[in-house]
Structures are given as C-alpha cells and as structure tokens.
C-alpha cells in the first residue's frame, strides 16, 4: 500500500491544455473516485498516474517517490480497464497469472496467488475457461483478479462497470467496495456515474473542464456543494435551480421573476437585492398548503418513492416523495421547500453563498 500525491499536474495535447494544474492528495489505503462528465480529464489523469500518458508539468508521487519518468511496469500499480483487456487465447488462470510469468515468478507462487485471488473473487470453478465462455461480470472479475495477483501498491480502475447492465453494475459496485475493505489497497477509480462515486468512495474528486471543482467525502459534497456545477452533478435526480433575487427582512426569501417567493432560513453571505440562484434538492420538497402553487406535469412511480415533475414559478421542478401519490397531469398541488435545506448561489459566479 502507498499514498499518492498528484501535485499541480498539467497536460497538453499540442496547443490544447486539457488539465490545468490538478492537485489531489490520496492517503495510504484510501478509495478515491475521480468523477465528472465526459471530456473533463479524469481518465487522462488516471493514465498519467499509470504512466500511460506523459506529464506536461507537475509531479506524481507514489509512496513519496516521484514517478514522472518511471516506466509503467516499475510504478507498482495495477490497472483495470473498461474493456477487460483479457487475452482470448488464454484461460482464466493464465490471464490472471500472466504478469507474474513475465516477471519470471516461480510457478508454485503463481499458482498460489492465482488460487488466492480466485477464492476472493469467486472464480475458483472458472479457472480453466476462456474469456469467450464467461459473462461480462465474470470477465470483469478476471480483470480484477489479474490486478490482485500482482499485489500492487495502488489499484487503478478506469470506468470498469460501464459495459455491464444495471443490475450487474450494482452487484459489482458492492464487490469492488468489499474487495477494497478486505485488501486495504490504495485505489483510484474513474467514473462518470455519480451514483458509483457516492456509494463507493472515501473521497470524491469532482472534475470539470480539466480542473478540480471540489473534493471531499460523498455526503460533504452532496450537502455542501461549493458551486452550481457540483450541486447539479452530485445527486440523482439533480438539484432544482431557479433564478431570483434575494430579499432580506424578517422572513428572508428568494423572489423569482414572476414574484413567487421562496423562504430561506439563512441568506448566508447574500445581500438584499442580490441576484442569486436558489437550489433545492428534490427530496427537500414537501407537499403542503403553505407552499407554492404548482402544476403537475409528470408522475413517475418507482416503487419505493414517487417522483413528480411539476411546473412552478415558470420552471420545472422535480420532487421526490416517499409517499405514494395519485396525481394527474394538470392537477394543482402546493410545494414547500424546507428553508433549512435550500442552497443559495451567486448568479454570476455560481459560487455558494
């Protein structure tokens, strides 16, 4: 195991800079998820950590050793790819032990390590099969097993679950998390799926356009986003937003363009008359006669909860309710935003107030 320190790393492809001074400290044994939309630079950063991309400037250190110029195979990291990258002509056992054979490890030790990894991953009865005889989930386990047998200082995962169906993704999320809890190996995991990030990470790094927008624990980012990008990206369904003007007074509120007022418990650093963006999580809307009149657009029952899309203050809001409601499109309801759960952002900068 080892700590990882990414210090002011920049990456350019010709004249185009895609990473703009990224710094991410990763503690020994920590599970860190790099998350963000496609093109934000997260996979490029992971490949630089693995040594598959050159670093334009900055430093990457593993176990306090700067590895900028160290060959990938000498960095003591193991990478699990999105497409499994298994050799089709090799059995499961041969795939898992291949890197050890390249190191000229003793046959008995290879067999012992492969057997141990197979037991951890439930692959014991599949060792003689070929990749074409496996399901997607089994192939991903083999790819993970190949990484485990190397006993690396750092595991790197590059969107490993994106090729799996929804049910299998949930199962594999749990298995990867359990694997980390068992091995305690430092792990860096890349995904564009914020649900994966929320459920798996010790620390999340939210990236956008080559910069780190915010890093911290899953609930810290969810409850205290630093700007509208993080607030909108973390959470499903996404946070509701509405433009308005902050009105101070005995009952502070945000006034929308149509005059609708939303009470806010604390205006934070907002000043009277300031243009703001009001943010409300879907689960923090409640149905109450004290709320704002809204028109039901769509009702989406999911079993455990009901999602309601409603139009209010000339915007569409999503509400998530544990109760089951039989609303009809066009029906009038009243929605109340819990004042102690609303977020205020500066209208110009998008920064949290």
C-alpha positions, -999 to 999 in steps of 0.1 A, spaced: 0 0 0 11 36 -6 0 72 -6 -4 90 -39 3 127 -43 -7 145 -75 8 180 -74 -2 208 -99 -3 184 -128 -9 198 -163 -14 180 -196 -13 195 -231 -20 178 -264 -2 202 -287 -15 237 -281 -46 224 -262 -42 222 -224 -67 196 -210 -56 195 -174 -50 229 -157 -29 224 -126 -47 195 -108 -36 186 -72 -51 156 -54 -36 141 -22 -45 105 -17 -39 88 17 -25 53 22 -54 28 18 -79 55 6 -106 48 -20 -107 79 -42 -131 84 -71 -125 108 -99 -159 118 -113 -171 142 -139 -187 145 -173 -170 130 -204 -140 151 -215 -133 166 -181 -98 150 -179 -104 122 -153 -92 93 -175 -63 113 -187 -52 119 -151 -55 82 -143 -34 73 -174 -8 98 -163 -8 81 -128 -3 47 -145 25 61 -168 5 56 -200 5 94 -207 34 118 -203 30 146 -178 35 181 -193 43 197 -159 38 190 -122 46 159 -102 30 125 -95 44 107 -64 37 72 -52 49 63 -17 68 96 -17 87 86 -48 83 110 -78 74 87 -108 71 112 -136 99 94 -155 94 59 -141 83 32 -166 47 20 -161 58 -15 -151 81 -2 -124 55 20 -107 39 -9 -89 4 -1 -99 -23 -24 -114 -49 -11 -138 -84 -25 -145 -98 -13 -179 -133 -7 -191 -130 -33 -218 -114 -60 -196 -84 -64 -219 -82 -102 -215 -62 -124 -238 -88 -145 -257 -64 -175 -262 -56 -178 -225 -76 -194 -198 -88 -175 -167 -59 -188 -147 -34 -180 -174 -48 -144 -178 -46 -139 -141 -10 -151 -138 4 -136 -170 21 -106 -154 37 -129 -128 50 -151 -156 65 -121 -173 84 -114 -140 96 -150 -141 79 -157 -108 81 -193 -96 53 -215 -109 42 -226 -74 39 -190 -63 19 -180 -94 -5 -209 -87 -8 -199 -51 -15 -163 -59 -40 -171 -86 -58 -195 -64 -60 -170 -36 -73 -142 -59 -98 -167 -74 -111 -175 -40 -116 -139 -31 -135 -132 -63 -155 -165 -66 -137 -176 -97 -124 -210 -84 -146 -231 -107 -138 -209 -138 -100 -211 -139 -100 -235 -169 -124 -215 -190 -116 -190 -218 -129 -154 -218 -154 -161 -245 -171 -186 -222 -176 -160 -195 -203 -134 -188 -194 -97 -187 -194 -97 -149 -172 -128 -148 -147 -112 -172 -145 -81 -151 -138 -103 -120 -109 -119 -140 -96 -85 -149 -97 -76 -112 -81 -109 -103 -52 -102 -127 -46 -69 -108 -49 -86 -74 -23 -113 -80 3 -85 -86 -2 -72 -51 4 -37 -62 8 -5 -41 -21 11 -60 -52 -1 -79 -64 20 -108 -99 15 -122 -109 32 -155 -148 30 -157 -148 -7 -151 -185 -11 -149 -197 9 -179 -201 -22 -201 -224 -40 -176 -261 -40 -173 -278 -20 -145 -283 -49 -121 -248 -62 -125 -233 -28 -120 -250 -26 -86 -236 -60 -77 -201 -52 -89 -201 -19 -70 -206 -39 -38 -180 -64 -47 -153 -38 -55 -161 -20 -23 -159 -52 -3 -126 -61 -21 -111 -27 -10 -123 -32 26 -105 -66 26 -73 -57 9 -69 -21 21 -50 -12 -11 -49 25 -22 -75 28 -50 -81 54 -76 -114 49 -95 -127 68 -125 -163 71 -134 -188 95 -149 -216 79 -128 -221 100 -96 -241 71 -80 -210 49 -83 -190 77 -68 -214 83 -39 -217 47 -29 -180 36 -32 -157 65 -24 -139 75 8 -132 107 -11 -147 121 -43 -128 144 -67 -153 163 -89 -136 174 -122 -149 197 -149 -130 211 -179 -96 200 -166 -99 214 -131 -109 201 -97 -142 218 -87 -144 202 -52 -131 172 -33 -143 157 -1 -164 129 14 -196 119 -5 -220 135 19 -199 166 23 -201 172 -14 -238 164 -15 -248 186 15 -223 214 9 -215 219 -28 -192 248 -35 -209 258 -67 -238 251 -90 -218 226 -111 -211 203 -81 -246 208 -68 -261 198 -102 -237 169 -108 -239 152 -74 -274 138 -68 -300 119 -88 -324 134 -97 -304 166 -99 -308 196 -77 -336 220 -88 -325 256 -97 -343 288 -101 -330 323 -108 -342 350 -84 -334 380 -62 -325 377 -25 -349 397 -3 -337 402 33 -361 411 61 -379 395 89 -385 364 67 -356 362 42 -367 348 8 -357 345 -28 -381 362 -52 -385 346 -87 -391 366 -118 -429 360 -116 -430 372 -80 -431 338 -64 -412 339 -30 -393 310 -15 -384 314 22 -348 307 30 -337 300 66 -303 317 62 -292 340 34 -255 333 41 -234 360 25 -262 372 2 -271 409 4 -305 424 -1 -314 427 -38 -286 405 -50 -292 382 -80 -290 346 -68 -297 310 -79 -319 291 -55 -311 254 -52 -334 227 -38 -328 190 -36 -359 170 -49 -362 152 -16 -364 185 3 -397 195 -13 -428 186 7 -465 188 -2 -481 215 19 -509 240 16 -483 266 29 -462 260 -2 -461 275 -37 -488 265 -62 -476 242 -89 -490 223 -118 -482 185 -121 -465 176 -154 -454 140 -150 -457 114 -122 -431 87 -121 -437 60 -95 -406 39 -88 -420 16 -61 -400 29 -31 -408 65 -39 -427 88 -63 -410 114 -85 -432 143 -95 -423 168 -122 -442 200 -116 -442 235 -131 -439 264 -107 -425 299 -110 -422 293 -148 -397 264 -142 -400 226 -140 -391 212 -105 -387 176 -96 -399 164 -62 -392 130 -47 -416 117 -21 -416 85 0 -454 86 0 -474 73 -30 -494 99 -48 -520 95 -75 -516 129 -90 -528 135 -126 -511 157 -152 -525 192 -149 -535 189 -113 -527 217 -89 -506 210 -59 -486 231 -34 -449 225 -29 -429 238 1 -391 240 1 -377 233 35 -360 266 44 -331 250 63 -323 228 33 -322 254 5 -289 265 -12 -281 299 -24 -255 306 -52 -243 338 -67 -260 343 -100 -228 355 -118 -201 332 -104 -222 302 -94 -203 300 -61 -222 290 -30 -231 319 -7 
